[in-house]
Amino acid sequence: MRNIPESDLDGVTWHKSSYSGGSGGDCLEVTPDLPTLLPVRDSKNPHGPKLIFRAPAWSAFVENLKRDSI
């Protein structure tokens, strides 16, 4: 994970997981707007802390989730 200034996330577009329910509850949001980093936040606390992952690490994490859900 990396630490980047909050101002670097101004103007990015956040996307909820396609698996999130329509009620707007417990959702994870990500933004693909940064080419080498993938910020992640909690939709219930959009002004709270964000986790910043390198793109390859996030891709590996998602692939592992997909593999484990089969």
MODELLER restraints for C-alpha pairs under 7 A, 6 or more apart:
rsr = mdl.restraints
at = mdl.atoms
rsr.add(forms.Gaussian(group=physical.xy_distance, feature=features.Distance(at['CA:1:A'], at['CA:51:A']), mean=6.84, stdev=0.5))
rsr.add(forms.Gaussian(group=physical.xy_distance, feature=features.Distance(at['CA:1:A'], at['CA:52:A']), mean=5.16, stdev=0.5))
rsr.add(forms.Gaussian(group=physical.xy_distance, feature=features.Distance(at['CA:1:A'], at['CA:53:A']), mean=4.61, stdev=0.5))
rsr.add(forms.Gaussian(group=physical.xy_distance, feature=features.Distance(at['CA:1:A'], at['CA:54:A']), mean=6.58, stdev=0.5))
rsr.add(forms.Gaussian(group=physical.xy_distance, feature=features.Distance(at['CA:2:A'], at['CA:52:A']), mean=5.35, stdev=0.5))
rsr.add(forms.Gaussian(group=physical.xy_distance, feature=features.Distance(at['CA:2:A'], at['CA:53:A']), mean=6.40, stdev=0.5))
rsr.add(forms.Gaussian(group=physical.xy_distance, feature=features.Distance(at['CA:3:A'], at['CA:52:A']), mean=6.66, stdev=0.5))
rsr.add(forms.Gaussian(group=physical.xy_distance, feature=features.Distance(at['CA:12:A'], at['CA:31:A']), mean=6.67, stdev=0.5))
rsr.add(forms.Gaussian(group=physical.xy_distance, feature=features.Distance(at['CA:12:A'], at['CA:33:A']), mean=6.01, stdev=0.5))
rsr.add(forms.Gaussian(group=physical.xy_distance, feature=features.Distance(at['CA:13:A'], at['CA:31:A']), mean=5.81, stdev=0.5))
rsr.add(forms.Gaussian(group=physical.xy_distance, feature=features.Distance(at['CA:13:A'], at['CA:33:A']), mean=6.91, stdev=0.5))
rsr.add(forms.Gaussian(group=physical.xy_distance, feature=features.Distance(at['CA:14:A'], at['CA:29:A']), mean=5.91, stdev=0.5))
rsr.add(forms.Gaussian(group=physical.xy_distance, feature=features.Distance(at['CA:14:A'], at['CA:30:A']), mean=5.46, stdev=0.5))
rsr.add(forms.Gaussian(group=physical.xy_distance, feature=features.Distance(at['CA:14:A'], at['CA:31:A']), mean=4.71, stdev=0.5))
rsr.add(forms.Gaussian(group=physical.xy_distance, feature=features.Distance(at['CA:15:A'], at['CA:29:A']), mean=5.17, stdev=0.5))
rsr.add(forms.Gaussian(group=physical.xy_distance, feature=features.Distance(at['CA:15:A'], at['CA:30:A']), mean=5.41, stdev=0.5))
rsr.add(forms.Gaussian(group=physical.xy_distance, feature=features.Distance(at['CA:15:A'], at['CA:31:A']), mean=6.06, stdev=0.5))
rsr.add(forms.Gaussian(group=physical.xy_distance, feature=features.Distance(at['CA:16:A'], at['CA:27:A']), mean=6.43, stdev=0.5))
rsr.add(forms.Gaussian(group=physical.xy_distance, feature=features.Distance(at['CA:16:A'], at['CA:28:A']), mean=5.91, stdev=0.5))
rsr.add(forms.Gaussian(group=physical.xy_distance, feature=features.Distance(at['CA:16:A'], at['CA:29:A']), mean=4.42, stdev=0.5))
rsr.add(forms.Gaussian(group=physical.xy_distance, feature=features.Distance(at['CA:16:A'], at['CA:30:A']), mean=6.67, stdev=0.5))
rsr.add(forms.Gaussian(group=physical.xy_distance, feature=features.Distance(at['CA:17:A'], at['CA:27:A']), mean=6.98, stdev=0.5))
rsr.add(forms.Gaussian(group=physical.xy_distance, feature=features.Distance(at['CA:17:A'], at['CA:28:A']), mean=6.28, stdev=0.5))
rsr.add(forms.Gaussian(group=physical.xy_distance, feature=features.Distance(at['CA:17:A'], at['CA:29:A']), mean=6.39, stdev=0.5))
rsr.add(forms.Gaussian(group=physical.xy_distance, feature=features.Distance(at['CA:20:A'], at['CA:27:A']), mean=5.79, stdev=0.5))
rsr.add(forms.Gaussian(group=physical.xy_distance, feature=features.Distance(at['CA:26:A'], at['CA:44:A']), mean=6.81, stdev=0.5))
rsr.add(forms.Gaussian(group=physical.xy_distance, feature=features.Distance(at['CA:27:A'], at['CA:42:A']), mean=6.21, stdev=0.5))
rsr.add(forms.Gaussian(group=physical.xy_distance, feature=features.Distance(at['CA:27:A'], at['CA:43:A']), mean=5.38, stdev=0.5))
rsr.add(forms.Gaussian(group=physical.xy_distance, feature=features.Distance(at['CA:28:A'], at['CA:40:A']), mean=6.96, stdev=0.5))
rsr.add(forms.Gaussian(group=physical.xy_distance, feature=features.Distance(at['CA:28:A'], at['CA:41:A']), mean=6.01, stdev=0.5))
rsr.add(forms.Gaussian(group=physical.xy_distance, feature=features.Distance(at['CA:28:A'], at['CA:42:A']), mean=5.12, stdev=0.5))
rsr.add(forms.Gaussian(group=physical.xy_distance, feature=features.Distance(at['CA:28:A'], at['CA:43:A']), mean=5.94, stdev=0.5))
rsr.add(forms.Gaussian(group=physical.xy_distance, feature=features.Distance(at['CA:29:A'], at['CA:40:A']), mean=5.69, stdev=0.5))
rsr.add(forms.Gaussian(group=physical.xy_distance, feature=features.Distance(at['CA:29:A'], at['CA:41:A']), mean=5.32, stdev=0.5))
rsr.add(forms.Gaussian(group=physical.xy_distance, feature=features.Distance(at['CA:29:A'], at['CA:42:A']), mean=6.21, stdev=0.5))
rsr.add(forms.Gaussian(group=physical.xy_distance, feature=features.Distance(at['CA:29:A'], at['CA:43:A']), mean=6.08, stdev=0.5))
rsr.add(forms.Gaussian(group=physical.xy_distance, feature=features.Distance(at['CA:30:A'], at['CA:38:A']), mean=6.80, stdev=0.5))
rsr.add(forms.Gaussian(group=physical.xy_distance, feature=features.Distance(at['CA:30:A'], at['CA:39:A']), mean=5.77, stdev=0.5))
rsr.add(forms.Gaussian(group=physical.xy_distance, feature=features.Distance(at['CA:30:A'], at['CA:40:A']), mean=4.58, stdev=0.5))
rsr.add(forms.Gaussian(group=physical.xy_distance, feature=features.Distance(at['CA:30:A'], at['CA:41:A']), mean=6.51, stdev=0.5))
rsr.add(forms.Gaussian(group=physical.xy_distance, feature=features.Distance(at['CA:31:A'], at['CA:38:A']), mean=6.32, stdev=0.5))
rsr.add(forms.Gaussian(group=physical.xy_distance, feature=features.Distance(at['CA:31:A'], at['CA:39:A']), mean=5.99, stdev=0.5))
rsr.add(forms.Gaussian(group=physical.xy_distance, feature=features.Distance(at['CA:32:A'], at['CA:38:A']), mean=6.21, stdev=0.5))
rsr.add(forms.Gaussian(group=physical.xy_distance, feature=features.Distance(at['CA:36:A'], at['CA:54:A']), mean=6.02, stdev=0.5))
rsr.add(forms.Gaussian(group=physical.xy_distance, feature=features.Distance(at['CA:36:A'], at['CA:55:A']), mean=5.32, stdev=0.5))
rsr.add(forms.Gaussian(group=physical.xy_distance, feature=features.Distance(at['CA:37:A'], at['CA:52:A']), mean=6.51, stdev=0.5))
rsr.add(forms.Gaussian(group=physical.xy_distance, feature=features.Distance(at['CA:37:A'], at['CA:53:A']), mean=5.61, stdev=0.5))
rsr.add(forms.Gaussian(group=physical.xy_distance, feature=features.Distance(at['CA:37:A'], at['CA:54:A']), mean=4.52, stdev=0.5))
rsr.add(forms.Gaussian(group=physical.xy_distance, feature=features.Distance(at['CA:37:A'], at['CA:55:A']), mean=5.01, stdev=0.5))
rsr.add(forms.Gaussian(group=physical.xy_distance, feature=features.Distance(at['CA:38:A'], at['CA:52:A']), mean=5.63, stdev=0.5))
rsr.add(forms.Gaussian(group=physical.xy_distance, feature=features.Distance(at['CA:38:A'], at['CA:53:A']), mean=5.09, stdev=0.5))
rsr.add(forms.Gaussian(group=physical.xy_distance, feature=features.Distance(at['CA:38:A'], at['CA:54:A']), mean=6.06, stdev=0.5))
rsr.add(forms.Gaussian(group=physical.xy_distance, feature=features.Distance(at['CA:38:A'], at['CA:55:A']), mean=5.63, stdev=0.5))
rsr.add(forms.Gaussian(group=physical.xy_distance, feature=features.Distance(at['CA:39:A'], at['CA:50:A']), mean=6.30, stdev=0.5))
rsr.add(forms.Gaussian(group=physical.xy_distance, feature=features.Distance(at['CA:39:A'], at['CA:51:A']), mean=5.61, stdev=0.5))
rsr.add(forms.Gaussian(group=physical.xy_distance, feature=features.Distance(at['CA:39:A'], at['CA:52:A']), mean=4.29, stdev=0.5))
rsr.add(forms.Gaussian(group=physical.xy_distance, feature=features.Distance(at['CA:39:A'], at['CA:53:A']), mean=6.23, stdev=0.5))
rsr.add(forms.Gaussian(group=physical.xy_distance, feature=features.Distance(at['CA:40:A'], at['CA:50:A']), mean=5.52, stdev=0.5))
rsr.add(forms.Gaussian(group=physical.xy_distance, feature=features.Distance(at['CA:40:A'], at['CA:51:A']), mean=5.14, stdev=0.5))
rsr.add(forms.Gaussian(group=physical.xy_distance, feature=features.Distance(at['CA:40:A'], at['CA:52:A']), mean=6.26, stdev=0.5))
rsr.add(forms.Gaussian(group=physical.xy_distance, feature=features.Distance(at['CA:41:A'], at['CA:49:A']), mean=6.90, stdev=0.5))
rsr.add(forms.Gaussian(group=physical.xy_distance, feature=features.Distance(at['CA:41:A'], at['CA:50:A']), mean=4.80, stdev=0.5))
rsr.add(forms.Gaussian(group=physical.xy_distance, feature=features.Distance(at['CA:41:A'], at['CA:51:A']), mean=6.51, stdev=0.5))
